[in-house]
């Protein structure tokens, strides 16, 4: 039996068609309203007010946009379902070993889902802009400039990401562990590429950039002990 229930997977596959329908309706409505809004703003579109041109655009570029949006959503859904399945398969069994595998699978699964979502949304956005006859060269140029700025001026961010990468690869701490980071103890709620998030016993959330983690003590990896100090009088019978 798996530690992670099948309800999450069932919810993904049951609600996916509903989300696709809602997304399609939203896209059609947005496209229908975007041209009047652009004309009100003073931007002259190539379609003008010709109904035939609008119909041809919907059958050509509009259809491509819908396909791109639905494809992107489907890819994110498949990635999410694959991550859930991976977590569920890793959580099958009994004993302490399956608990450790489950925590590691959850940590890796969440990071993979976030990375996939960012990549897919970015690529789909650029493709949609190209279908709208918007020059994406400035966007790509701006992305290159941002990359140079990150490389030269954001050493702290790069250090945090690199530290987070090795933190995850080396399996130092996972979601669900009890850890002490820089002297602050708590339950690990998130392990991201840039930050690690703890919640202490009072409910306060502590966020530490991975590059600033100087000391990390994992209190529950593989096993855990609770050490109790009991004071006894000098004349106590030891037996």
Protein Blocks (a to p, Z undefined) as FASTA:
>chain_A
ZZbdcklmmmmmmmmmmmmmmmmmmmmmmmmmmmmmmmmnopacfklmafklmmmmmmmm
mmmmmmmmmmmmmmmmmmmmmmmmmmmmmmgcedjklmmmmmmmmmmmmmmmmmmmmmmm
mmmmmmmmmmnopafklmmmmmmmmmmmmmmmmmmlmmmmmmmmmmmmnomacehiacde
ehiacddfbdcfkbccdddfkopacdddfklmmbdcdfkgoiacddddddddfklcfZZ
